[in-house]
Amino acid sequence: MGKKIRIKQEYWSHRHDFPIEEIWNTENVIAAFIAPRLRAFKDLKKHGYPSEMNSERQWNSAIQRMIDAFEILSSPYTPTDEEDPIVEEGLDLFRKHFRNLWD
């Protein structure tokens, strides 16, 4: 049985550009990719912000809530009941403002 699993994993790695472990943990891998990029974006002096925001400060606050969500999701642990609302709010903001993440 172990040999069959190893063969399947080797076959996987030869067909794709990423290890199967990244597929098993896709949520964590993507979150770990996004969080540092959002941190860098937040640190930029931006040339604007979404029209429903009143200031760059408000925009940075929304970006921070996105960062908080992705940092929680990049952890190997399941979010706690206290973290779930933080994750949901951050993901909602990310979805809503995805096309505003440029400068």
Helices and strands as residue ranges (DSSP letters): H 2-15, H 20-24, H 26-43, H 56-73, H 84-97, G 98-100
